[in-house]
Amino acid sequence: FGNYHRKCEHYVKMYESGNKTDCGSPMCALSTAHKHRPGQRTCTCARIPRECRRVLSLIHDRCDACTRAAWATLERESSRVW
């Protein structure tokens, strides 16, 4: 669960629900459909857990990280400290 910031199009995760979804891909090491070719000894499949993203709040401004980056750019370009 998290907030979506429309101005910078970033999803900021607030907390996890604990519910994981199975992608069903044979190339995903965490899926129940995980398979290998015959004779393959090492698993090079992706081990990235996937969580369904739920938006709690739709915020019409930039996220905190983008706001800090914008202020830092402004300070560098103008040689002023705000």
Backbone as a ProteinNet text record, in pm:
[ID]
protein_1_A
[PRIMARY]
FGNYHRKCEHYVKMYESGNKTDCGSPMCALSTAHKHRPGQRTCTCARIPRECRRVLSLIHDRCDACTRAAWATLERESSRVW
[TERTIARY]
83.5	0	88.3	47.4	127.4	55.2	129.2	75.1	130.4	47	89.8	94	209.8	229.5	218.2	117.3	88.1	191.1	246.3	336.1	466	519.5	643.9	618.9	494.8	454	530.3	552.7	619.9	520.9	540.5	464.2	553.3	509.3	586.9	520.4	592.3	538.7	533.7	418.4	400.5	417.3	350.8	363.7	321.6	355.4	323.6	197.1	120.9	-0.9	29.6	139.3	173.4	116.9	25.9	-31.9	55.9	103.5	185.9	103.9	126.4	56.1	154.3	105.7	187.8	174.8	288	284.5	256.9	285.1	257.6	358.6	470.7	572.6	669.3	703.8	801.7	944	967.7	1101.5	1122.6	1020.3	1028.9	1056.2	1163	1201.4	1103	1024.4	930.2	789.8	769.1	637.4	616.6	490.8	460.6	478.5	480.4	498.7	645.7	738.2	881.7	933.9	997.7	1052.9	1188	1267	1396.8	1401.1	1491.9	1514.8	1587.7	1567.7	1638.2	1790	1860.3	2005.5	2059	1973.6	2020.8	2050.5	2173.6	2215.5	2200.7	2223.8	2215.4	2088.5	2028.8	1906.1	1943.4	1915.6	1943.8	1814.2	1705.7	1575.8	1567.5	1484.7	1467.3	1400.2	1446.4	1390.3	1333.4	1249	1193	1048.8	1022.7	884.3	798.2	674.8	584.9	467.7	439.3	327.4	232.9	106.7	6.1	10.4	27.1	33.4	-106.8	-138.6	-265.2	-237.3	-310.1	-291	-384.1	-323.9	-402.9	-447.7	-353.6	-383.6	-325	-401.1	-354.8	-316.2	-186.4	-134.8	-97.3	-140.2	-119.7	10.8	101.2	229.5	342.5	467.5	583	605.9	674.4	711.8	825.2	855.8	958.1	1095.4	1131.4	1263.3	1275.4	1170.1	1173.9	1172.5	1101.1	1099.4	1237	1303.6	1439.8	1536	1523.9	1611.7	1587.8	1462.7	1432.2	1490.3	1479.5	1537.5	1689.5	1751.7	1898.2	1943.7	1870.5	1903.6	1889.4	1785.2	1762.4	1873.3	1917.4	2026.7	2158.2	2185.6	2309.2	2309.6	2197	2191.3	2189.8	2131.1	2119.2	2226	2302.3	2406	2348	2218.8	2153.9	2111.4	2109.7	2060.9	1924.8	1824.1	1686.7	1656.6
-116.9	0	123.7	226.7	347	461.8	569.2	689.6	705.9	756.7	782.8	933.4	983.1	1125.9	1151.6	1228.2	1247.9	1334.7	1434.5	1528.1	1460.2	1371.6	1302.6	1156.4	1109.9	973.7	866.5	892.1	796	733.5	605.2	532.6	521.1	574.1	569.6	469.5	362	253.9	296.8	276.4	311.8	187.5	78.6	-46	-162.8	-283.9	-404.8	-470.1	-526.1	-596.2	-737.8	-794.1	-931.6	-1031.4	-988.2	-1077.2	-1075.2	-1191.4	-1204.1	-1271.5	-1230.2	-1291.3	-1374	-1482.7	-1570.6	-1525.2	-1494.5	-1446.8	-1559.9	-1683.7	-1797.7	-1817.1	-1748.6	-1757.5	-1872.2	-1953	-2060.1	-2007.1	-1879.9	-1820.7	-1752.5	-1749.8	-1686.6	-1793.7	-1778	-1878.7	-1888.3	-1784.9	-1785.6	-1830.7	-1863.7	-1905.1	-2055.2	-2094.7	-2237.4	-2307.1	-2231.3	-2287.9	-2289.3	-2269.2	-2262.5	-2394.8	-2390	-2510.4	-2477.5	-2580.1	-2568.4	-2662.1	-2629.8	-2719.7	-2844.5	-2957.3	-3079.3	-3060.3	-3100	-3091.5	-2959.8	-2864	-2735.5	-2752.4	-2713.6	-2737.6	-2614.8	-2497	-2377	-2298.7	-2242.9	-2164.4	-2018.1	-1964.1	-1823.4	-1742	-1800.8	-1733.5	-1620.3	-1520.9	-1405.1	-1445.1	-1385.2	-1410.9	-1281.7	-1216.2	-1088.9	-1110.6	-1091	-1106.4	-992.7	-1023.1	-922.7	-901.4	-776.6	-742.8	-653.2	-676.1	-594	-454.3	-352.1	-214.2	-156.6	-110.9	-42.8	101.3	190.9	333.6	377.1	430.5	482.8	625.2	707.8	848.1	886.9	963	1017	1162	1188.4	1320.2	1394.6	1519	1597.6	1675.9	1647.2	1715.7	1613.7	1662.4	1572.8	1500.1	1386.9	1315.3	1391.5	1354.3	1425.2	1420.8	1306.1	1292.1	1384.6	1393.6	1480.8	1628.5	1662	1800.2	1840.8	1752.9	1782.7	1798.9	1712.9	1720.7	1850.7	1894.7	2019.5	2139.1	2140.4	2249.5	2249.3	2132.6	2125	2178.5	2147.8	2198.7	2349.8	2400.5	2544.5	2615.8	2557.8	2616.8	2616	2506.8	2499.4	2602.5	2617.3	2706.9	2853.7	2888.7	3029.1	3073.2	2978.2	3004	3063.6	3039.2	3086.5	2967.3	2986	2883.1	2927.4	2845.5	2882.7	2832.3
0	0	0	-73.6	-78.1	-145.5	-166.2	-227.6	-367.8	-457.7	-595.4	-616	-660.2	-683.6	-833.8	-872.6	-1014.7	-1085.6	-1017.7	-1084.6	-1129.4	-1047.3	-1083.7	-1121.9	-1109.6	-1143.8	-1065.7	-935.9	-849.2	-753	-726.8	-626.4	-504	-391.2	-267.6	-173.7	-146	-64	82.9	144.6	285.8	374.7	340.1	414.8	327.1	370.4	294.1	348.2	256.7	297.4	343.8	295.8	328.8	229.7	144.2	42.9	-81.2	-119.6	-240.2	-349	-473	-585	-666.7	-721	-804.2	-949	-1013.2	-1151.4	-1249.9	-1210.1	-1295.7	-1408.1	-1400.5	-1505.1	-1477	-1578.1	-1556.3	-1539.7	-1573.5	-1560.9	-1425.7	-1340.1	-1208.6	-1103.6	-1026.8	-928	-812.7	-787.7	-676.4	-715.3	-842.9	-891	-871.3	-859.3	-848.1	-983	-1093	-1226.7	-1268.9	-1174.2	-1203.8	-1257.9	-1376.2	-1440.1	-1501.9	-1521.8	-1588.8	-1708	-1800.2	-1913.2	-1863.9	-1926.2	-1884.1	-1894	-1789.7	-1787.7	-1732.5	-1705.1	-1651.2	-1502.1	-1462.3	-1324.2	-1234.7	-1289	-1206.6	-1239.7	-1137.7	-1155	-1173.9	-1291.3	-1319.7	-1328.5	-1282.3	-1289.6	-1187.9	-1219.2	-1132.3	-1001	-891.9	-759.4	-700	-775	-731.8	-685.6	-555.6	-509.3	-562.9	-596.8	-652.7	-558.2	-535	-449.5	-528	-510	-577	-516.4	-600.6	-552	-538.7	-420.2	-396.2	-361	-424	-399.9	-287.8	-180.1	-69.4	-98.4	-146.4	-173.9	-308.7	-384.2	-511.1	-483.9	-484.7	-447.9	-574.9	-586.3	-708	-706.3	-615.6	-606.1	-621.2	-622.3	-632.5	-499.9	-507.8	-386.3	-316.9	-192.7	-114.5	-180.3	-237.4	-300.8	-422.5	-502.4	-620.2	-580.8	-473.7	-425.7	-375.4	-299.4	-251.7	-368.7	-469.4	-586.6	-663	-672.4	-742	-668.3	-535.3	-456.9	-466.4	-466.5	-477.9	-612.7	-717.7	-851.3	-855.2	-794.6	-790.3	-713.5	-601.7	-523.3	-600.9	-673.4	-752.4	-863.7	-932.5	-1047.7	-1008.5	-893.7	-856.2	-756	-701	-600.1	-473.7	-448.2	-325.7	-242.8	-113.9	-22.5	26.1	2.5	40.8	178
[MASK]
++++++++++++++++++++++++++++++++++++++++++++++++++++++++++++++++++++++++++++++++++

